[in-house]
Amino acid sequence: MVLTSNISVQKTLYEVLSVSEDATYDEIRAAYSVQKAWEVLRHPTSRAYYDKQLQSSRQSIEIIASEIQVGDMIVESAAGALELLYPCRCGDYFSITSGELSGMGIVVTGDGEEVEGLQASDSGSASVVLGCGSCSLKIRLVIDGTS
């Protein structure tokens, strides 16, 4: 007599997510995100819809309220660095520090009262988009190599 089993082999939820049974909440959550991504991307229709939404979100255009020059900005000295400020119509400021500009390859020289030199490292023109500290407005700071 041969005994047969009615037990079917089925994956556990841990196996579906590829985590161990003693996985932490964060490990399970991360694996769940991967599972959700697979559920969307494995079907051509849902993947095409997702790709269309992704492309659309990447094409959103930044609207620049205005373009300004370095001479339009207020210069303050703070902790050994210069901070360039421009007032926003909401009452707050657009700002950038000499350290941030330096990280972009833009050299800033001057004292705490005015900028003596501001130029792109390749001696060409450059621009930086600055966001207001409080609202959604953005401006473009145009930097000429001869400023």
N, C-alpha and C positions, 0 to 999 in steps of 0.2 A: 504494500500500500504506500502510495506517494502522497505526502501532505503538500498541499498548495497553500500559499498565503494570499489573503485578500488585501494585504497591505501594498499600496502602490507607492512607487518611488516618486516623491515630489520634493521640489526644492523648498527649503525653508526661506522665510523672509530675509534672514541674514545672508543666505547664499544668493538670493536675488540681488541684494545690494552689495555683495562681495565684501562683507564685513564679518568679523568674528562675533561670537555670541556675547563676548564681554566688551564689545565696542562701546566707546563713550558716546554721549549724546552728539557731540560735535562730529565724530566720525560717521555716525549714522546720518546726520543731517547733510554732510558733504556728499556722501554716497547717494542720498536721495536726490540731491540736486543734479548729480550726474545721470541718474535714472530718468529724471524729468527731461533733461536735455536729450537723452537718447529717444524718449518717446516722441518728442517733437521732430528731431532731425532724421529719424529712420523712415518716415513717410514722406514721399516726394511732395505731396500737396501741402502738408503742414510745414515742411522745410521751406518750400517756395514762399509761403505766406510769411514765415519768420524772416527769411532773407530780405523780402520786400520791406518789412517793417524796420529791420536793421539798417538797410541802405537809406531809407527815408530819414531815420533819426540821425544818421551821419551827415546828411546833406543840409541839415538846418543851418541857415546862414546867420552869422553874427551881425547884428545891426549896430553900427558905430554911430553914436550921437554926434561926434565931431572929431576933427583932427586938430591937434595942438602941437606947438613947437616947445622945445626945452625952455625958451625964454618966457613962455606963458606960465610956467610952474613956479610955485613957492618953494624955496630951498630951506631946509632946516637941518641942523647938525644934531645927530642923536647917537650917543654911544660910539663915537669915533667914525660914524658913517654918515653920509648925506642921505636925506630923505627928500624926494621930490613930490610935491603935492599939488593938486589942482582941484578947486572947489566944484562940487557937483550941485546941480540945481535942487537936489533933495536936502542939501545942508551938510552932507558928509563930504568926503574927499576921495579922489582917485589918488593912489600913491604907489611909489616904487622906491626902493633903496638903491644906493650905489652898489651894494653887494649883489642884489638881484640882477642889476644891469651888468655887473662884472661877470656873473655866471653865464650871461648871454653873449659874452665877448665884446661888451660895450664899455669903454674906458671912461671913467668919470674923474675929473679933477676939479678942485676948487675948495673954497673955505665954507664955513657954515652960512654964508650969506648969498653967494651966487655960484653958479657952475661956470668954471673957466673953460672947460673943454669936455665935450661929450662926443665920442665918435665910435663908429663901428670898427672893430679890429682890422677889417679888410679895407678901411678908408673909404668905404662906400656909404650909401644910405641904408638906414634900417628903420624899422618901426616896431612898436610894442603896443599891444592892446591891453588896456588897463580897465579893470572893473571897479565900480564904486564899492566902497566898504559897506553900504547899507541898501542900495537899490540895485536894479538889474541893468542900469545904464553902463555903456562901455565907451571909451574914447581911444583914439589911436595917437600915441606919442611918436611923432616923426623925428628921426634923428639923422641929420645930415653929417657926412664925414667932415664937414668944415665948420660945424657948430662950435 
